[in-house]
Amino acid sequence: AVPITVPKAILQANLQTNSPKAQAIGDLVIIAFYFLLRVGEYTYTNPKQKRRTTQFRLCDITFWDRDTYLSPLLPTNELIARCTEATLNISNQKNGKRNQVIHHHATRAFDCPVQALIRRVKHIVSYTNDSQAMIGTYFSPAHPRGWQINSNDINRTLKLAVITLNLQEKGFDPKRISSH
């Protein structure tokens, strides 16, 4: 496991760019860290590879204002202001368990995983109304129909952050760092 400084540094650096891919990676790293996700639950894997895990899709995400459902189509500022928590429904996971729910409260901090989920959802729904779109999907001029973040994108970013933060001095070998 990496210290929280790693996902925070990735988020901070990536949100300052104009790159939808980098912004998606920043948000996904925060979401994965706080929701304790396996990399296969939020990144693209080739359908030819037989896996039980189903990646999170838009339809698996629910936003709440305490016990009241919030539409992801609300204006971004209103959704961020009102959303107190979010749930992810895991339709199928690596261990074979189905229909599990992961819940997280909004922290209102810079690295709030609920706000990261909101950013992902708002980015995706601004390009498509496909509720089956994976949360690792991003759209850009180079990819107007969407493209997915994969595990190599996440691992490369984690290794670079460990090097940039000079965590080798604290015993973190970048060669041994990867998503789980």
C-alpha positions as CSV (number, residue, x, y, z in Angstrom):
1,A,0.0,0.0,0.0
2,V,1.1,3.5,-0.7
3,P,0.6,6.5,1.7
4,I,-2.3,8.9,1.0
5,T,0.3,11.4,-0.3
6,V,0.5,9.4,-3.5
7,P,-3.1,9.6,-4.6
8,K,-3.4,13.2,-3.4
9,A,-0.3,14.2,-5.4
10,I,-1.7,12.4,-8.5
11,L,-5.1,14.1,-8.1
12,Q,-3.6,17.5,-7.6
13,A,-1.2,17.3,-10.6
14,N,-3.8,15.7,-12.9
15,L,-6.7,18.1,-12.2
16,Q,-4.4,21.0,-13.2
17,T,-4.0,19.7,-16.7
18,N,-6.3,20.0,-19.7
19,S,-6.0,16.3,-20.4
20,P,-9.3,14.4,-19.9
21,K,-7.2,11.2,-19.6
22,A,-5.0,12.6,-16.8
23,Q,-8.0,14.0,-15.0
24,A,-9.7,10.6,-15.2
25,I,-6.6,8.9,-13.8
26,G,-6.5,11.4,-11.0
27,D,-10.1,10.8,-10.0
28,L,-9.9,7.0,-10.4
29,V,-6.8,6.8,-8.2
30,I,-8.7,8.7,-5.4
31,I,-11.8,6.6,-5.9
32,A,-9.9,3.4,-5.8
33,F,-7.9,4.4,-2.7
34,Y,-10.9,5.4,-0.6
35,F,-13.4,2.8,-1.9
36,L,-10.6,0.1,-1.7
37,L,-11.2,-1.0,-5.3
38,R,-9.2,-3.6,-7.2
39,V,-7.8,-2.2,-10.4
40,G,-10.0,-4.5,-12.5
41,E,-13.1,-2.9,-11.0
42,Y,-12.5,0.5,-12.5
43,T,-10.3,0.0,-15.5
44,Y,-10.7,-1.6,-18.9
45,T,-9.8,-5.2,-19.4
46,N,-9.9,-7.0,-22.7
47,P,-13.1,-8.9,-23.1
48,K,-11.2,-11.9,-24.5
49,Q,-9.6,-12.3,-21.0
50,K,-12.0,-14.4,-18.9
51,R,-12.6,-12.6,-15.6
52,R,-15.4,-12.5,-13.1
53,T,-15.0,-8.9,-12.2
54,T,-17.4,-6.5,-13.8
55,Q,-16.1,-2.9,-14.1
56,F,-18.1,-0.2,-12.5
57,R,-20.5,1.5,-14.9
58,L,-22.6,4.7,-14.6
59,C,-25.6,2.6,-13.6
60,D,-23.7,1.2,-10.6
61,I,-23.2,4.6,-9.0
62,T,-25.8,6.3,-6.8
63,F,-25.5,9.7,-5.2
64,W,-27.4,10.6,-2.0
65,D,-28.4,13.6,0.1
66,R,-28.7,11.7,3.3
67,D,-31.5,9.3,2.4
68,T,-32.7,11.0,-0.7
69,Y,-31.6,9.9,-4.2
70,L,-29.8,12.6,-6.2
71,S,-30.0,12.5,-10.0
72,P,-26.5,12.5,-11.6
73,L,-28.0,14.9,-14.2
74,L,-28.3,17.7,-11.6
75,P,-26.0,20.7,-12.3
76,T,-22.4,19.9,-11.2
77,N,-22.3,22.6,-8.5
78,E,-25.7,21.5,-7.0
79,L,-24.7,17.9,-7.0
80,I,-21.4,18.6,-5.3
81,A,-23.1,20.9,-2.7
82,R,-26.0,18.5,-1.9
83,C,-24.3,15.1,-2.2
84,T,-23.5,13.7,1.3
85,E,-22.6,10.2,0.2
86,A,-22.3,7.8,-2.7
87,T,-22.7,4.1,-3.2
88,L,-21.2,1.7,-5.8
89,N,-23.0,-1.5,-6.6
90,I,-20.6,-4.3,-7.5
91,S,-22.5,-6.6,-9.8
92,N,-19.8,-9.3,-9.8
93,Q,-16.3,-9.4,-8.4
94,K,-13.2,-11.5,-8.4
95,N,-14.2,-13.6,-5.4
96,G,-17.5,-14.4,-7.0
97,K,-19.7,-12.4,-4.7
98,R,-22.5,-10.6,-6.5
99,N,-24.5,-7.4,-5.8
100,Q,-22.4,-6.0,-3.0
101,V,-22.6,-2.3,-2.1
102,I,-19.7,0.0,-1.2
103,H,-20.7,3.2,0.6
104,H,-18.7,6.4,1.3
105,H,-19.6,9.7,2.9
106,A,-18.5,12.9,1.2
107,T,-15.7,14.6,3.1
108,R,-15.7,17.9,1.3
109,A,-11.9,17.8,1.2
110,F,-9.9,18.3,-1.9
111,D,-9.4,14.5,-2.2
112,C,-13.1,13.6,-1.5
113,P,-13.8,10.3,-3.3
114,V,-17.5,11.3,-3.7
115,Q,-16.6,14.5,-5.5
116,A,-14.2,12.4,-7.7
117,L,-17.1,10.1,-8.6
118,I,-19.2,13.1,-9.4
119,R,-16.5,14.5,-11.7
120,R,-16.2,11.1,-13.5
121,V,-20.0,10.8,-13.9
122,K,-20.4,14.4,-15.1
123,H,-17.6,14.0,-17.6
124,I,-19.1,10.8,-19.1
125,V,-22.7,12.0,-19.2
126,S,-21.7,15.1,-21.0
127,Y,-20.7,12.9,-23.9
128,T,-23.1,9.9,-23.7
129,N,-26.3,8.7,-22.2
130,D,-25.1,5.1,-22.1
131,S,-25.7,3.9,-18.5
132,Q,-23.4,1.0,-19.3
133,A,-20.4,3.3,-19.8
134,M,-17.5,2.3,-17.5
135,I,-16.3,4.9,-15.0
136,G,-12.8,4.6,-16.5
137,T,-14.1,6.0,-19.8
138,Y,-12.9,9.4,-20.9
139,F,-13.7,11.5,-24.0
140,S,-11.3,13.9,-25.8
141,P,-10.7,15.3,-29.3
142,A,-8.6,12.3,-30.0
143,H,-11.2,9.9,-28.6
144,P,-14.6,11.6,-29.3
145,R,-16.4,8.2,-28.9
146,G,-14.7,7.5,-25.7
147,W,-11.6,5.5,-24.5
148,Q,-10.9,3.6,-21.4
149,I,-8.2,3.9,-18.7
150,N,-6.4,0.6,-18.3
151,S,-4.3,-0.9,-15.5
152,N,-1.1,0.0,-17.2
153,D,-2.1,3.7,-17.1
154,I,-2.8,3.5,-13.4
155,N,0.4,1.6,-12.6
156,R,2.6,4.0,-14.6
157,T,1.1,6.9,-12.8
158,L,1.6,5.4,-9.4
159,K,5.2,4.6,-10.1
160,L,5.9,8.1,-11.4
161,A,4.2,9.7,-8.3
162,V,6.4,7.6,-5.9
163,I,9.5,8.8,-7.8
164,T,8.3,12.4,-7.9
165,L,7.6,12.4,-4.2
166,N,11.0,10.7,-3.5
167,L,9.4,7.9,-1.5
168,Q,12.3,5.6,-2.3
169,E,14.0,7.3,0.7
170,K,11.1,5.9,2.8
171,G,11.4,2.4,1.5
172,F,9.0,2.5,-1.4
173,D,10.6,0.8,-4.5
174,P,8.9,2.1,-7.6
175,K,9.5,-1.2,-9.3
176,R,7.4,-3.0,-6.7
177,I,4.5,-0.4,-6.7
178,S,1.4,-1.4,-8.6
179,S,-2.4,-1.3,-8.2
180,H,-3.9,-4.3,-6.5
